[in-house]
């Protein structure tokens, strides 16, 4: 089946695709733009706009998330890693990490300078960071924006546990406090954790609603949900269209026959870190051996497709539950009865405030520290971390080793193990502390001083730290390998690097070896970033929109010049 031709096609409708398409449609409403998304629409659906409902998107039966299952690994005690990715209009911004926890974080500016890509230096990106946000927390901060589509606030309800975490954290180990640690350089400092939540409405601030659905009046901007792109169609290595089918999950009863839609100006693959390289490979762009093994005719031998994920690990995250005093407000009540849910919904509908604008299982995720070890802590870490510290962190004080909150999110097993000990010391000094939920902690040897138990209250602020034996350390390491999970921050599978360095796209996002084809999503990131990746996905979208607008203007100018020359010759 054939369809009308569009100017620009998007293969995938996640966070970055929504940003690019929305910006281009606003820039030139006459552009005929089509987004093909395998998942379903998210417009005003409570499961997407009410942040407390996040865990329902992550349920095993969810149709809004794809669970990518890896191979069992001895480093995970034989477990197979599972990496969830959004599969709905808006992608991860609508159902996962903004994604899981709505956590507003930005990478240090130097992370983008490390990419080494022309035009992607932090001095060029900071204006775009400001352009995309409305920072509702405090006015007149030089690194924040105040007129963008994405709202950043303190959320709809503050839980007192966050104040305890900051109070103890700034006293224990004597670290500093700052109201804003997302100024692109401040690190190793306690602060409130702002959220991608509209402070007025209490709704999730996602890319679909704030770049696409708010332009429903523009009939030239179309989103076809439930459509899975199979491959790109080429004519003489020029991308001219895509082949797609109805997605069997989103549209189980739909006809599965192939359809084709063509694009006159550009095709943008924006299907995420797993699907973007897969679409390229199915289209004949990839490592020759892979294409041959799959019986796919080669268009371009591009060995870097799908490869940069190796050695660029996702951020890792662990949860260790603690008991709190009975009078402390947490999100547990939402699991225990319908009445508080209905009361909170009524308040949220009225004012945008209440626990509805919180995260259902993260009671206190209102504070954090972008953590770096001090000299004493560094000595206490496992020696295997020392080379990495000296290579990457030691002389770069803006680089965080981990983010600690009433959860932990380091990027390697050694900081995870050490972070468990450090955050436990903070928690056991907090006023609301009443012990550990034993089943959610390491199985320490019988008689260990580190054994978990209930408590009648916190220890003294100046109490000695728990002393862990080698057997205790082994129990912590084993525990983390049993439970550690992805933080939904994968990247790099269509890396923006030189072709000789296994790159897939250049600095203007053009796929090597073909024309009229770009990639724009987290798969282009050549290196890891020290942040929840929603902020980077938005930023990539803003930069990609600028690049494409420039290309379109250049093409128009070229056509005008060509037309002027032809006109002159016709008049000769």
Secondary structure by P-SEA (a helix, b strand, c coil): cccccccbbbccccaaaaaaaaaaaaaccccbbbbbbcccccccccccccccccccccccccccbbbbbbcccccccbbbbbbbbbccccccccccccccccbbbbcccccccccccccccccccaaaaaaacccccccccccccccccccccccccccaaaaaaaaaaaaaabbbbbccccccccccbbbbbbccccccccccccccccccccccccccccccccccccbbbbccccccccccccccccccccccbbbbbbbccbbbbcccccaaaaaaaaaccccaaaaaaaccccccccccccccccccccbbbbbbbbbccccccccccccccaaaaaaaaaaaacccccccccccccccccccccccccaaaaaaccccaaaaaaacccccccccccccccccccccaaaaaaaaaaaaaaaaacccccccccccccccccccccbbbbbccccccccccccccaaaaaaaaaaaaabbbbccccccccccccccccccccccccccccccbbbbccccccccccccaaaaaaaaaaaaaaaaaaaaaaaaaaaaaaaaaaaaaaac
